[in-house]
Amino acid sequence: MNIHFRDVQTGSVEARAIIEIAEGVFLNEVTILNIEGEIVVEFPHKSFMGKTKRTFYIDIITFEDNDKRIVWELEIKEAYREWRKSNKKVLVYEEK
């Protein structure tokens, strides 16, 4: 799996990832979050408004079982940690 990261400096979003899932086939907008000090991988999903004006969400990528999803998340987290070692975050300002 070939993963490219782009740094993001907003709130709990650490980075965005583009994953090459097959040669020349890419999955965009995988989000790397930092929630209470823990790295979390969020896969893209589509939202739409139903007839009842309720918002529904559909996952863009679906796994046949939860084990495969966990393996993907672990691979992405490990790649992110390695990427972050050579691409340190630069704080533009400090909160007081």
A tleap script that builds the chain and sets N, CA, C and O, in Angstrom:
source leaprc.protein.ff14SB
mol = sequence {
  NMET ASN ILE HIE PHE ARG ASP VAL GLN THR
  GLY SER VAL GLU ALA ARG ALA ILE ILE GLU
  ILE ALA GLU GLY VAL PHE LEU ASN GLU VAL
  THR ILE LEU ASN ILE GLU GLY GLU ILE VAL
  VAL GLU PHE PRO HIE LYS SER PHE MET GLY
  LYS THR LYS ARG THR PHE TYR ILE ASP ILE
  ILE THR PHE GLU ASP ASN ASP LYS ARG ILE
  VAL TRP GLU LEU GLU ILE LYS GLU ALA TYR
  ARG GLU TRP ARG LYS SER ASN LYS LYS VAL
  LEU VAL TYR GLU GLU CLYS
}
set mol.1.N position { 0.851 -1.169 0.000 }
set mol.1.CA position { 0.000 0.000 0.000 }
set mol.1.C position { 0.901 1.237 0.000 }
set mol.1.O position { 1.771 1.373 0.860 }
set mol.2.N position { 0.694 2.127 -0.953 }
set mol.2.CA position { 1.466 3.350 -1.083 }
set mol.2.C position { 0.617 4.503 -0.547 }
set mol.2.O position { -0.485 4.741 -1.042 }
set mol.3.N position { 1.123 5.223 0.464 }
set mol.3.CA position { 0.349 6.274 1.111 }
set mol.3.C position { 1.110 7.595 1.036 }
set mol.3.O position { 2.306 7.653 1.323 }
set mol.4.N position { 0.403 8.652 0.648 }
set mol.4.CA position { 0.961 10.008 0.605 }
set mol.4.C position { 0.186 10.853 1.609 }
set mol.4.O position { -1.045 10.817 1.631 }
set mol.5.N position { 0.902 11.617 2.445 }
set mol.5.CA position { 0.265 12.454 3.451 }
set mol.5.C position { 0.420 13.923 3.107 }
set mol.5.O position { 1.389 14.336 2.471 }
set mol.6.N position { -0.565 14.705 3.546 }
set mol.6.CA position { -0.523 16.167 3.414 }
set mol.6.C position { -0.833 16.730 4.794 }
set mol.6.O position { -1.851 16.387 5.395 }
set mol.7.N position { 0.040 17.593 5.296 }
set mol.7.CA position { -0.118 18.162 6.625 }
set mol.7.C position { -1.310 19.114 6.676 }
set mol.7.O position { -1.551 19.873 5.738 }
set mol.8.N position { -2.049 19.065 7.779 }
set mol.8.CA position { -3.193 19.951 8.006 }
set mol.8.C position { -3.020 20.541 9.393 }
set mol.8.O position { -2.683 19.821 10.333 }
set mol.9.N position { -3.243 21.823 9.532 }
set mol.9.CA position { -3.039 22.501 10.815 }
set mol.9.C position { -4.352 23.021 11.393 }
set mol.9.O position { -4.401 24.161 11.855 }
set mol.10.N position { -5.405 22.230 11.381 }
set mol.10.CA position { -6.683 22.694 11.905 }
set mol.10.C position { -7.252 21.748 12.945 }
set mol.10.O position { -7.458 20.566 12.672 }
set mol.11.N position { -7.504 22.260 14.124 }
set mol.11.CA position { -8.167 21.492 15.166 }
set mol.11.C position { -7.535 20.144 15.421 }
set mol.11.O position { -6.319 20.039 15.581 }
set mol.12.N position { -8.360 19.113 15.459 }
set mol.12.CA position { -7.867 17.772 15.756 }
set mol.12.C position { -7.377 17.038 14.508 }
set mol.12.O position { -6.882 15.916 14.613 }
set mol.13.N position { -7.508 17.654 13.326 }
set mol.13.CA position { -7.055 17.018 12.086 }
set mol.13.C position { -5.541 17.192 11.975 }
set mol.13.O position { -5.032 18.313 11.939 }
set mol.14.N position { -4.839 16.077 11.922 }
set mol.14.CA position { -3.385 16.080 11.818 }
set mol.14.C position { -2.932 16.124 10.361 }
set mol.14.O position { -2.042 16.893 9.997 }
set mol.15.N position { -3.559 15.283 9.531 }
set mol.15.CA position { -3.136 15.171 8.133 }
set mol.15.C position { -4.249 14.533 7.309 }
set mol.15.O position { -5.204 13.980 7.852 }
set mol.16.N position { -4.108 14.621 5.997 }
set mol.16.CA position { -4.970 13.911 5.065 }
set mol.16.C position { -4.073 12.940 4.305 }
set mol.16.O position { -2.898 13.216 4.062 }
set mol.17.N position { -4.648 11.802 3.937 }
set mol.17.CA position { -3.870 10.786 3.234 }
set mol.17.C position { -4.547 10.431 1.916 }
set mol.17.O position { -5.772 10.423 1.802 }
set mol.18.N position { -3.713 10.139 0.932 }
set mol.18.CA position { -4.164 9.581 -0.337 }
set mol.18.C position { -3.504 8.214 -0.429 }
set mol.18.O position { -2.281 8.097 -0.356 }
set mol.19.N position { -4.331 7.175 -0.590 }
set mol.19.CA position { -3.823 5.807 -0.575 }
set mol.19.C position { -3.960 5.196 -1.960 }
set mol.19.O position { -5.043 5.202 -2.545 }
set mol.20.N position { -2.860 4.668 -2.481 }
set mol.20.CA position { -2.896 3.953 -3.756 }
set mol.20.C position { -3.286 2.513 -3.441 }
set mol.20.O position { -2.473 1.738 -2.938 }
set mol.21.N position { -4.553 2.155 -3.745 }
set mol.21.CA position { -5.055 0.831 -3.387 }
set mol.21.C position { -4.763 -0.213 -4.456 }
set mol.21.O position { -4.770 -1.411 -4.174 }
set mol.22.N position { -4.509 0.232 -5.673 }
set mol.22.CA position { -4.053 -0.611 -6.779 }
set mol.22.C position { -3.253 0.322 -7.678 }
set mol.22.O position { -3.341 1.541 -7.533 }
set mol.23.N position { -2.490 -0.218 -8.587 }
set mol.23.CA position { -1.665 0.648 -9.426 }
set mol.23.C position { -2.543 1.633 -10.204 }
set mol.23.O position { -3.365 1.242 -11.033 }
set mol.24.N position { -2.343 2.922 -9.912 }
set mol.24.CA position { -3.095 3.970 -10.594 }
set mol.24.C position { -4.497 4.204 -10.046 }
set mol.24.O position { -5.247 4.997 -10.615 }
set mol.25.N position { -4.876 3.530 -8.945 }
set mol.25.CA position { -6.198 3.709 -8.337 }
set mol.25.C position { -5.986 4.257 -6.929 }
set mol.25.O position { -5.313 3.635 -6.107 }
set mol.26.N position { -6.574 5.443 -6.655 }
set mol.26.CA position { -6.321 6.135 -5.402 }
set mol.26.C position { -7.594 6.336 -4.599 }
set mol.26.O position { -8.675 6.526 -5.157 }
set mol.27.N position { -7.452 6.290 -3.279 }
set mol.27.CA position { -8.521 6.605 -2.341 }
set mol.27.C position { -8.137 7.920 -1.682 }
set mol.27.O position { -7.123 7.998 -0.987 }
set mol.28.N position { -8.948 8.959 -1.898 }
set mol.28.CA position { -8.669 10.296 -1.379 }
set mol.28.C position { -9.378 10.541 -0.058 }
set mol.28.O position { -10.283 9.805 0.336 }
set mol.29.N position { -8.938 11.600 0.612 }
set mol.29.CA position { -9.597 12.131 1.803 }
set mol.29.C position { -9.693 11.174 2.981 }
set mol.29.O position { -10.699 11.160 3.689 }
set mol.30.N position { -8.667 10.384 3.193 }
set mol.30.CA position { -8.570 9.625 4.433 }
set mol.30.C position { -7.987 10.615 5.442 }
set mol.30.O position { -6.951 11.228 5.183 }
set mol.31.N position { -8.643 10.771 6.582 }
set mol.31.CA position { -8.261 11.788 7.554 }
set mol.31.C position { -7.566 11.152 8.748 }
set mol.31.O position { -8.014 10.139 9.286 }
set mol.32.N position { -6.460 11.772 9.150 }
set mol.32.CA position { -5.734 11.355 10.341 }
set mol.32.C position { -6.070 12.364 11.430 }
set mol.32.O position { -5.770 13.551 11.302 }
set mol.33.N position { -6.696 11.883 12.505 }
set mol.33.CA position { -7.124 12.750 13.602 }
set mol.33.C position { -6.291 12.491 14.846 }
set mol.33.O position { -5.749 11.401 15.032 }
set mol.34.N position { -6.196 13.508 15.695 }
set mol.34.CA position { -5.569 13.360 17.004 }
set mol.34.C position { -6.668 13.673 18.018 }
set mol.34.O position { -6.972 14.836 18.286 }
set mol.35.N position { -7.253 12.624 18.574 }
set mol.35.CA position { -8.337 12.787 19.534 }
set mol.35.C position { -7.812 12.401 20.907 }
set mol.35.O position { -7.545 11.230 21.178 }
set mol.36.N position { -7.668 13.400 21.766 }
set mol.36.CA position { -7.157 13.225 23.128 }
set mol.36.C position { -5.829 12.473 23.146 }
set mol.36.O position { -5.616 11.589 23.975 }
set mol.37.N position { -4.939 12.835 22.223 }
set mol.37.CA position { -3.608 12.246 22.174 }
set mol.37.C position { -3.513 10.918 21.442 }
set mol.37.O position { -2.422 10.361 21.325 }
set mol.38.N position { -4.623 10.401 20.950 }
set mol.38.CA position { -4.630 9.122 20.226 }
set mol.38.C position { -4.851 9.376 18.738 }
set mol.38.O position { -5.727 10.152 18.356 }
set mol.39.N position { -4.045 8.713 17.901 }
set mol.39.CA position { -4.183 8.840 16.449 }
set mol.39.C position { -5.350 7.968 15.994 }
set mol.39.O position { -5.415 6.782 16.317 }
set mol.40.N position { -6.276 8.574 15.233 }
set mol.40.CA position { -7.466 7.886 14.739 }
set mol.40.C position { -7.530 8.071 13.227 }
set mol.40.O position { -7.295 9.168 12.720 }
set mol.41.N position { -7.850 6.994 12.511 }
set mol.41.CA position { -7.993 7.038 11.057 }
set mol.41.C position { -9.484 7.103 10.739 }
set mol.41.O position { -10.272 6.287 11.218 }
set mol.42.N position { -9.858 8.100 9.913 }
set mol.42.CA position { -11.256 8.243 9.507 }
set mol.42.C position { -11.331 8.088 7.985 }
set mol.42.O position { -10.736 8.870 7.243 }
set mol.43.N position { -12.061 7.082 7.538 }
set mol.43.CA position { -12.217 6.861 6.104 }
set mol.43.C position { -13.322 7.770 5.566 }
set mol.43.O position { -14.227 8.149 6.309 }
set mol.44.N position { -13.255 8.122 4.281 }
set mol.44.CA position { -14.251 9.040 3.727 }
set mol.44.C position { -15.643 8.420 3.679 }
set mol.44.O position { -15.798 7.207 3.537 }
set mol.45.N position { -16.645 9.277 3.802 }
set mol.45.CA position { -18.031 8.830 3.661 }
set mol.45.C position { -18.832 9.926 2.970 }
set mol.45.O position { -18.446 11.094 2.970 }
set mol.46.N position { -19.933 9.533 2.394 }
set mol.46.CA position { -20.813 10.448 1.663 }
set mol.46.C position { -22.038 10.698 2.520 }
set mol.46.O position { -22.576 9.776 3.133 }
set mol.47.N position { -22.473 11.934 2.561 }
set mol.47.CA position { -23.691 12.247 3.293 }
set mol.47.C position { -24.753 12.727 2.307 }
set mol.47.O position { -24.446 13.349 1.291 }
set mol.48.N position { -25.984 12.429 2.624 }
set mol.48.CA position { -27.092 12.912 1.799 }
set mol.48.C position { -28.315 13.100 2.674 }
set mol.48.O position { -28.436 12.491 3.738 }
set mol.49.N position { -29.227 13.957 2.210 }
set mol.49.CA position { -30.444 14.274 2.932 }
set mol.49.C position { -31.562 13.357 2.449 }
set mol.49.O position { -31.824 13.276 1.250 }
set mol.50.N position { -32.215 12.673 3.370 }
set mol.50.CA position { -33.313 11.773 3.037 }
set mol.50.C position { -34.621 12.536 2.859 }
set mol.50.O position { -34.670 13.752 3.049 }
set mol.51.N position { -35.666 11.827 2.499 }
set mol.51.CA position { -36.986 12.440 2.302 }
set mol.51.C position { -37.503 13.092 3.579 }
set mol.51.O position { -38.246 14.073 3.529 }
set mol.52.N position { -37.110 12.545 4.713 }
set mol.52.CA position { -37.567 13.072 6.005 }
set mol.52.C position { -36.684 14.216 6.502 }
set mol.52.O position { -36.811 14.643 7.650 }
set mol.53.N position { -35.785 14.716 5.641 }
set mol.53.CA position { -34.830 15.784 5.958 }
set mol.53.C position { -33.787 15.360 6.986 }
set mol.53.O position { -33.125 16.198 7.599 }
set mol.54.N position { -33.652 14.068 7.161 }
set mol.54.CA position { -32.627 13.516 8.042 }
set mol.54.C position { -31.372 13.228 7.217 }
set mol.54.O position { -31.471 12.777 6.076 }
set mol.55.N position { -30.202 13.486 7.785 }
set mol.55.CA position { -28.945 13.249 7.080 }
set mol.55.C position { -28.497 11.810 7.298 }
set mol.55.O position { -28.468 11.315 8.425 }
set mol.56.N position { -28.149 11.145 6.193 }
set mol.56.CA position { -27.654 9.771 6.224 }
set mol.56.C position { -26.217 9.756 5.727 }
set mol.56.O position { -25.824 10.602 4.923 }
set mol.57.N position { -25.428 8.789 6.208 }
set mol.57.CA position { -24.027 8.660 5.817 }
set mol.57.C position { -23.777 7.262 5.264 }
set mol.57.O position { -24.255 6.267 5.809 }
set mol.58.N position { -23.013 7.206 4.165 }
set mol.58.CA position { -22.636 5.941 3.546 }
set mol.58.C position { -21.115 5.915 3.454 }
set mol.58.O position { -20.506 6.876 2.983 }
set mol.59.N position { -20.498 4.823 3.900 }
set mol.59.CA position { -19.053 4.682 3.785 }
set mol.59.C position { -18.665 4.521 2.322 }
set mol.59.O position { -19.307 3.776 1.582 }
set mol.60.N position { -17.614 5.219 1.908 }
set mol.60.CA position { -17.111 5.118 0.538 }
set mol.60.C position { -16.392 3.790 0.342 }
set mol.60.O position { -16.486 3.171 -0.718 }
set mol.61.N position { -15.679 3.365 1.365 }
set mol.61.CA position { -14.952 2.095 1.290 }
set mol.61.C position { -15.537 1.162 2.355 }
set mol.61.O position { -15.737 1.559 3.503 }
set mol.62.N position { -15.806 -0.077 1.956 }
set mol.62.CA position { -16.408 -1.049 2.851 }
set mol.62.C position { -15.491 -2.258 2.964 }
set mol.62.O position { -14.905 -2.700 1.976 }
set mol.63.N position { -15.372 -2.782 4.162 }
set mol.63.CA position { -14.533 -3.946 4.425 }
set mol.63.C position { -15.428 -5.154 4.671 }
set mol.63.O position { -16.522 -5.024 5.220 }
set mol.64.N position { -14.951 -6.340 4.257 }
set mol.64.CA position { -15.766 -7.539 4.427 }
set mol.64.C position { -15.903 -7.936 5.886 }
set mol.64.O position { -16.886 -8.570 6.271 }
set mol.65.N position { -14.910 -7.562 6.712 }
set mol.65.CA position { -15.042 -7.793 8.150 }
set mol.65.C position { -14.217 -6.747 8.896 }
set mol.65.O position { -13.388 -6.057 8.303 }
set mol.66.N position { -14.449 -6.641 10.181 }
set mol.66.CA position { -13.802 -5.620 10.995 }
set mol.66.C position { -12.295 -5.848 11.111 }
set mol.66.O position { -11.542 -4.889 11.278 }
set mol.67.N position { -11.843 -7.101 11.026 }
set mol.67.CA position { -10.413 -7.395 11.113 }
set mol.67.C position { -9.641 -6.723 9.980 }
set mol.67.O position { -8.561 -6.175 10.203 }
set mol.68.N position { -10.192 -6.765 8.764 }
set mol.68.CA position { -9.519 -6.138 7.620 }
set mol.68.C position { -9.446 -4.625 7.803 }
set mol.68.O position { -8.445 -4.001 7.451 }
set mol.69.N position { -10.505 -4.037 8.353 }
set mol.69.CA position { -10.511 -2.590 8.612 }
set mol.69.C position { -9.421 -2.237 9.627 }
set mol.69.O position { -8.693 -1.261 9.446 }
set mol.70.N position { -9.313 -3.026 10.686 }
set mol.70.CA position { -8.312 -2.774 11.728 }
set mol.70.C position { -6.900 -2.879 11.154 }
set mol.70.O position { -6.037 -2.068 11.489 }
set mol.71.N position { -6.657 -3.866 10.297 }
set mol.71.CA position { -5.338 -4.021 9.668 }
set mol.71.C position { -5.010 -2.791 8.833 }
set mol.71.O position { -3.894 -2.278 8.910 }
set mol.72.N position { -5.963 -2.307 8.035 }
set mol.72.CA position { -5.745 -1.106 7.230 }
set mol.72.C position { -5.441 0.084 8.129 }
set mol.72.O position { -4.511 0.846 7.862 }
set mol.73.N position { -6.228 0.246 9.201 }
set mol.73.CA position { -6.014 1.373 10.106 }
set mol.73.C position { -4.622 1.314 10.731 }
set mol.73.O position { -3.946 2.337 10.838 }
set mol.74.N position { -4.193 0.123 11.142 }
set mol.74.CA position { -2.862 -0.021 11.738 }
set mol.74.C position { -1.759 0.303 10.736 }
set mol.74.O position { -0.779 0.958 11.089 }
set mol.75.N position { -1.905 -0.149 9.487 }
set mol.75.CA position { -0.911 0.157 8.448 }
set mol.75.C position { -0.832 1.659 8.194 }
set mol.75.O position { 0.258 2.211 8.046 }
set mol.76.N position { -1.986 2.316 8.145 }
set mol.76.CA position { -2.022 3.764 7.902 }
set mol.76.C position { -1.409 4.515 9.082 }
set mol.76.O position { -0.641 5.456 8.881 }
set mol.77.N position { -1.738 4.111 10.307 }
set mol.77.CA position { -1.173 4.758 11.495 }
set mol.77.C position { 0.345 4.616 11.526 }
set mol.77.O position { 1.054 5.577 11.823 }
set mol.78.N position { 0.842 3.426 11.222 }
set mol.78.CA position { 2.295 3.195 11.230 }
set mol.78.C position { 2.980 4.042 10.154 }
set mol.78.O position { 4.033 4.630 10.403 }
set mol.79.N position { 2.385 4.105 8.960 }
set mol.79.CA position { 2.947 4.927 7.884 }
set mol.79.C position { 2.918 6.404 8.280 }
set mol.79.O position { 3.855 7.145 7.981 }
set mol.80.N position { 1.858 6.828 8.943 }
set mol.80.CA position { 1.761 8.223 9.395 }
set mol.80.C position { 2.850 8.538 10.421 }
set mol.80.O position { 3.494 9.585 10.342 }
set mol.81.N position { 3.055 7.647 11.371 }
set mol.81.CA position { 4.089 7.876 12.389 }
set mol.81.C position { 5.477 7.988 11.745 }
set mol.81.O position { 6.280 8.838 12.131 }
set mol.82.N position { 5.749 7.129 10.767 }
set mol.82.CA position { 7.036 7.194 10.062 }
set mol.82.C position { 7.159 8.498 9.277 }
set mol.82.O position { 8.219 9.123 9.270 }
set mol.83.N position { 6.076 8.909 8.618 }
set mol.83.CA position { 6.071 10.155 7.858 }
set mol.83.C position { 6.275 11.339 8.788 }
set mol.83.O position { 7.016 12.267 8.465 }
set mol.84.N position { 5.622 11.311 9.938 }
set mol.84.CA position { 5.699 12.422 10.887 }
set mol.84.C position { 7.106 12.575 11.460 }
set mol.84.O position { 7.500 13.687 11.810 }
set mol.85.N position { 7.877 11.485 11.565 }
set mol.85.CA position { 9.248 11.564 12.060 }
set mol.85.C position { 10.101 12.473 11.194 }
set mol.85.O position { 10.947 13.208 11.702 }
set mol.86.N position { 9.880 12.424 9.882 }
set mol.86.CA position { 10.683 13.256 8.984 }
set mol.86.C position { 9.979 14.552 8.586 }
set mol.86.O position { 10.570 15.388 7.902 }
set mol.87.N position { 8.720 14.731 9.005 }
set mol.87.CA position { 7.959 15.939 8.695 }
set mol.87.C position { 7.338 16.469 9.985 }
set mol.87.O position { 6.145 16.298 10.234 }
set mol.88.N position { 8.168 17.112 10.796 }
set mol.88.CA position { 7.722 17.615 12.089 }
set mol.88.C position { 6.688 18.718 11.906 }
set mol.88.O position { 6.725 19.481 10.941 }
set mol.89.N position { 5.758 18.778 12.867 }
set mol.89.CA position { 4.757 19.849 12.850 }
set mol.89.C position { 5.438 21.156 13.213 }
set mol.89.O position { 6.286 21.198 14.104 }
set mol.90.N position { 5.064 22.221 12.521 }
set mol.90.CA position { 5.589 23.544 12.804 }
set mol.90.C position { 4.442 24.361 13.371 }
set mol.90.O position { 3.445 24.595 12.689 }
set mol.91.N position { 4.581 24.799 14.622 }
set mol.91.CA position { 3.547 25.617 15.228 }
set mol.91.C position { 3.713 27.057 14.772 }
set mol.91.O position { 4.784 27.647 14.918 }
set mol.92.N position { 2.644 27.615 14.218 }
set mol.92.CA position { 2.691 28.994 13.761 }
set mol.92.C position { 2.480 29.939 14.935 }
set mol.92.O position { 3.014 31.049 14.947 }
set mol.93.N position { 1.704 29.504 15.922 }
set mol.93.CA position { 1.436 30.301 17.110 }
set mol.93.C position { 1.266 29.370 18.296 }
set mol.93.O position { 1.057 28.167 18.139 }
set mol.94.N position { 1.358 29.940 19.470 }
set mol.94.CA position { 1.161 29.155 20.691 }
set mol.94.C position { -0.090 29.656 21.389 }
set mol.94.O position { -0.334 30.861 21.459 }
set mol.95.N position { -0.884 28.722 21.906 }
set mol.95.CA position { -2.058 29.091 22.675 }
set mol.95.C position { -1.623 29.349 24.101 }
set mol.95.O position { -0.727 28.682 24.617 }
set mol.96.N position { -2.269 30.336 24.748 }
set mol.96.CA position { -1.920 30.653 26.142 }
set mol.96.C position { -3.037 30.238 27.052 }
set mol.96.O position { -2.943 30.417 28.266 }
savepdb mol mol.pdb
quit
